[in-house]
Amino acid sequence: MNAFADRALIRVEAGDGGAGAVSFRREKYVPKGGPDGGDGGKGGSVLLLVDPNKRTLLDFQAEKMFRANKGGQGSGQTSTGKDGKDLVIRVPPGTSVRDAESGELLADLVEPGLLWIAAQGGKGGRGNERFKSPTNQAPRRADPGIPGEKKTLALELKLVADAGLVGFPNAGKSTLLAAVSSARPKIADYPFTTLRPVLGVVSLGDERVFVLEDIPGLIEGASLGKGLGHEFLRHVERTRILVFVIDVQSEDPASDLATLEHELREWSPELLEKPRLVVLSKADLLPPGEAEERARGLGALAISAATGHGLAAFKDRIGSTLDAERRTEAT
């Protein structure tokens, strides 16, 4: 499997406009035959297209320069030069685009099918036929084409998911994702098993699905750049629902939840305004009923990815929350 790539630096250069032509037709009694130089064609633009089949920015690790075609030069008989062909670059949903020099946010590309002009092609120059006047019937002037835009762009991918699993390393997020979807994240008994976000599609039946994201484990101080949390916290920003996953065997689940909330708040207070679900994982490791008792104290749901306990309720809760969110957005 290819490595996850969520940042890239690329150069985009739109095509220059073609030059206008200086040309004269040969016609009796008309000075120099009369001007008939055509305009130059416009240069091709560089466009970014949001493609839902793209998941990473890996393609941009190898190819970093993108040039659109120049416009053709005008010619006689007022013929306009051929327009340069646009260059379309496909990017995954959730790609933000910044000017690499100023850091200014230029675009936030989320909606599949969205087409955004990254670099505008230059206009073609005017041919000498455009400059004809009663006092200048034989102009020898034509405009050069206008240069196309040229930019260096910083791309950053923030994965788009319906729900994101947030928790400490080894809280059981990867195992949960594997249990409810076809995703197969790496699972092992050591810290930071997940080194990159993983997406899985979860079926709710009746052709209804949602996208669940396993976000690498947070540690205390993640918002300050400790561990892997700072690198991936930004991926939480585009999830509709936050799912806090806490190991049911923790000595103090309430304290764990408070720490997770603190790190998210330090990164972006708006994150805690999202709908949420708290789950206590690994319920099978406690005596029957004890996991549910701990869960009730947090208003949480006790689940076990190993036995399937609580997974149906887990999926139903996320599904109903998403339905409510969509109804709210539609009003």
C-alpha positions in Angstrom: 0.0 0.0 0.0 1.3 3.5 -0.8 2.3 5.7 2.0 -0.2 8.4 3.1 0.7 11.8 1.7 -1.1 14.8 3.0 1.2 17.7 2.0 2.7 18.8 -1.3 4.4 21.8 -2.9 3.6 22.3 -6.6 4.3 24.9 -9.3 1.5 25.8 -11.7 2.1 27.8 -14.8 -0.8 28.9 -17.1 -0.2 29.3 -20.8 0.7 32.7 -22.2 -1.7 34.3 -24.6 -0.7 34.2 -28.3 0.6 37.3 -30.1 -1.6 39.3 -32.4 -0.7 39.3 -36.1 0.4 42.2 -38.3 -0.9 41.3 -41.7 -2.3 43.0 -44.8 -4.6 41.7 -47.4 -3.8 42.6 -51.0 -6.7 44.8 -52.3 -6.6 47.4 -55.1 -7.0 51.0 -53.9 -6.7 50.0 -50.2 -3.5 51.2 -48.5 -1.2 48.2 -48.1 -4.2 46.0 -49.0 -5.9 46.8 -45.6 -5.0 45.3 -42.2 -6.3 41.8 -41.5 -4.1 40.5 -38.7 -6.1 38.3 -36.3 -5.9 38.2 -32.5 -3.8 35.7 -30.6 -5.4 32.8 -28.8 -5.8 32.7 -25.1 -3.5 30.6 -23.0 -4.7 27.5 -21.3 -5.5 27.7 -17.5 -4.4 25.2 -14.8 -7.5 23.9 -13.0 -7.8 21.8 -9.9 -10.7 19.2 -10.0 -12.0 17.6 -6.8 -12.0 13.8 -7.5 -13.6 11.6 -4.9 -11.5 8.6 -6.2 -8.4 10.4 -5.0 -7.4 9.8 -1.4 -3.9 11.2 -1.0 -1.5 13.8 -2.5 1.0 11.0 -3.3 1.0 11.9 -7.1 2.5 15.3 -6.3 5.5 13.8 -4.6 6.9 12.8 -8.0 5.4 15.4 -10.3 5.6 19.0 -9.1 5.5 21.2 -12.2 2.3 21.7 -14.2 2.2 23.8 -17.3 -0.8 24.5 -19.6 -0.4 25.2 -23.3 0.3 28.6 -24.8 -2.2 30.3 -27.1 -1.5 30.3 -30.8 -0.4 33.3 -32.7 -3.0 35.2 -34.8 -2.7 35.2 -38.6 -4.0 36.9 -41.7 -7.6 37.0 -42.8 -8.4 38.1 -39.2 -7.9 34.5 -38.1 -7.6 34.1 -34.3 -4.9 31.9 -33.0 -5.9 28.6 -31.4 -6.6 28.7 -27.7 -4.2 26.8 -25.4 -5.7 23.7 -23.9 -6.5 23.8 -20.2 -4.6 21.5 -17.8 -6.8 19.7 -15.3 -5.2 18.4 -12.1 -7.2 16.0 -9.9 -7.0 16.4 -6.2 -8.8 14.5 -3.3 -11.7 16.0 -1.4 -10.5 18.0 1.5 -7.5 19.7 -0.2 -6.8 23.2 0.9 -4.6 25.4 -1.3 -2.3 28.2 0.0 0.0 30.6 -1.7 3.4 29.1 -0.8 5.1 32.5 -0.4 2.4 34.4 1.5 0.6 31.6 3.2 -2.7 33.0 2.1 -5.5 30.5 1.9 -6.7 30.5 -1.8 -9.2 27.6 -1.9 -10.7 24.9 0.3 -11.6 22.1 -2.1 -14.2 19.8 -0.4 -17.1 19.2 -2.8 -16.6 16.4 -5.3 -16.7 17.7 -8.9 -15.7 21.3 -7.9 -13.4 22.9 -10.5 -11.1 25.7 -9.3 -8.8 27.9 -11.4 -5.4 27.7 -9.9 -3.7 29.7 -12.6 -5.5 31.8 -15.2 -4.4 31.6 -18.8 -3.2 34.8 -20.4 -5.3 36.7 -23.0 -4.3 36.8 -26.6 -2.9 39.9 -28.1 -4.9 42.1 -30.5 -4.0 41.8 -34.2 -3.4 45.0 -36.3 -7.0 44.8 -37.7 -8.1 46.0 -34.3 -6.1 49.2 -34.6 -7.6 50.4 -37.9 -9.1 53.9 -37.8 -9.9 56.7 -40.3 -6.6 58.3 -39.5 -4.6 55.1 -39.5 -5.8 52.8 -42.2 -2.6 50.7 -42.3 -1.6 50.1 -38.7 1.6 48.1 -38.2 0.8 47.5 -34.6 -0.2 44.3 -32.8 -0.2 43.4 -29.1 1.9 40.6 -27.7 0.0 38.0 -25.7 -0.5 38.5 -21.9 1.5 36.1 -19.8 -0.4 33.4 -17.9 -0.4 33.3 -14.1 2.4 31.4 -12.4 2.2 30.3 -8.8 3.8 28.0 -6.3 1.1 26.4 -4.3 1.1 24.5 -1.0 -1.4 21.7 -0.9 -2.6 20.2 2.4 -5.1 17.4 2.7 -7.6 17.2 5.5 -9.4 13.9 5.2 -13.2 14.2 4.9 -15.1 11.7 7.1 -18.5 11.5 8.7 -17.1 10.4 12.0 -13.6 10.4 13.5 -12.3 8.1 16.2 -10.3 10.1 18.7 -8.4 8.6 21.6 -5.1 7.7 23.2 -2.7 5.1 21.6 -4.0 1.6 22.0 -7.5 2.7 23.0 -8.9 0.2 20.4 -9.7 2.7 17.5 -8.0 0.6 14.8 -9.7 -2.6 16.0 -13.0 -0.9 16.1 -12.6 0.4 12.5 -11.7 -3.0 11.3 -14.7 -4.6 13.1 -17.3 -2.3 11.6 -15.9 -1.7 8.1 -13.8 -3.3 5.4 -10.7 -1.2 6.3 -7.7 -3.1 7.5 -5.6 -0.8 9.5 -2.4 -2.1 11.1 -3.1 -3.4 14.6 -0.5 -4.2 17.2 0.1 -3.9 21.0 2.4 -0.9 21.0 2.0 2.9 21.0 1.2 4.7 17.8 0.1 1.7 15.8 -1.7 4.0 13.4 0.9 6.4 11.8 -1.5 7.8 9.2 -5.3 8.3 9.1 -7.3 5.4 7.8 -10.8 5.6 6.3 -13.4 2.9 6.3 -17.0 2.7 4.9 -19.6 1.4 7.4 -22.8 0.0 6.1 -26.1 0.8 8.0 -28.3 -1.3 5.7 -30.9 0.0 3.3 -28.0 1.3 1.1 -27.0 3.8 3.8 -23.4 4.1 4.6 -21.0 6.5 6.5 -17.3 7.1 6.4 -15.4 6.4 9.6 -11.9 7.7 10.2 -9.2 6.3 12.5 -7.1 9.2 13.6 -3.6 8.4 15.1 -3.6 8.4 18.9 -3.4 11.6 20.8 -1.2 12.1 23.9 -1.3 14.8 26.5 0.4 17.8 25.0 -0.5 16.8 21.4 -1.7 20.4 20.7 1.8 21.5 21.5 3.3 19.2 19.0 4.1 16.2 21.2 3.8 12.7 19.8 2.0 12.3 16.5 -1.1 14.2 17.6 -0.1 17.6 16.3 0.6 16.3 12.9 -2.9 14.8 12.5 -5.2 16.9 14.7 -6.1 19.0 11.7 -7.8 15.9 10.2 -10.4 16.0 12.9 -11.6 19.4 11.7 -13.6 18.0 8.8 -15.3 15.1 10.6 -19.0 15.7 11.3 -19.0 13.6 14.5 -16.3 13.1 17.1 -16.2 9.6 18.6 -14.1 9.6 21.8 -12.7 6.1 22.3 -11.5 5.3 25.8 -10.1 2.0 27.1 -12.7 0.6 29.6 -9.8 -0.6 31.7 -8.5 2.9 32.3 -8.0 3.8 36.0 -9.9 7.1 35.3 -12.0 7.2 32.1 -13.4 10.6 33.0 -9.9 12.0 33.3 -9.0 10.5 30.0 -12.0 12.1 28.3 -11.2 15.5 29.9 -7.6 15.3 28.6 -8.8 14.5 25.1 -11.2 17.4 25.2 -8.5 19.7 26.4 -6.2 18.8 23.5 -8.9 19.4 21.0 -9.9 22.7 22.6 -6.3 23.9 22.5 -6.1 23.1 18.8 -9.5 24.6 17.9 -12.3 25.3 20.3 -14.9 24.8 17.5 -14.1 21.1 17.5 -16.0 20.6 20.7 -19.1 22.1 19.2 -19.4 19.0 16.9 -21.8 16.2 17.8 -20.1 13.6 19.8 -20.3 10.0 21.0 -18.2 8.5 23.8 -17.5 4.8 23.7 -15.7 2.6 26.2 -13.8 0.0 24.2 -12.7 -3.6 25.1 -15.8 -4.3 27.2 -15.1 -8.0 26.9 -12.1 -7.6 29.3 -14.3 -6.8 32.3 -16.8 -9.0 34.1 -20.3 -8.9 32.7 -22.2 -5.7 33.5 -19.1 -3.8 34.8 -18.3 -2.1 31.5 -21.9 -0.9 31.2 -21.8 0.5 34.7 -18.7 2.5 33.9 -20.2 3.7 30.6 -23.3 5.0 32.3 -21.2 7.3 34.5 -19.9 9.0 31.4 -23.0 8.9 29.3 -21.0 6.5 27.1 -21.6 3.3 25.1 -19.8 0.1 26.1 -18.5 -1.8 23.1 -16.3 -4.8 22.2 -14.8 -5.1 18.8 -13.6 -8.6 19.7 -17.1 -10.0 20.5 -19.3 -7.5 18.6 -21.0 -6.3 21.8 -22.5 -2.9 21.3 -21.4 -2.5 17.7 -24.9 -2.4 16.3 -25.9 0.3 18.7 -22.7 2.2 17.9 -23.5 2.2 14.2 -27.1 3.2 14.8 -26.1 6.1 17.1 -23.8 7.5 14.5 -26.4 6.9 11.7 -29.2 8.7 13.6 -26.8 11.6 14.5 -25.8 12.0 10.9 -29.4 12.0 9.8 -30.2 14.7 12.3 -27.2 16.8 11.1 -28.3 16.5 7.5 -31.9 17.5 8.3 -30.5 20.6 10.1 -28.3 21.5 7.2 -31.2 21.1 4.8 -33.4 23.6 6.7 
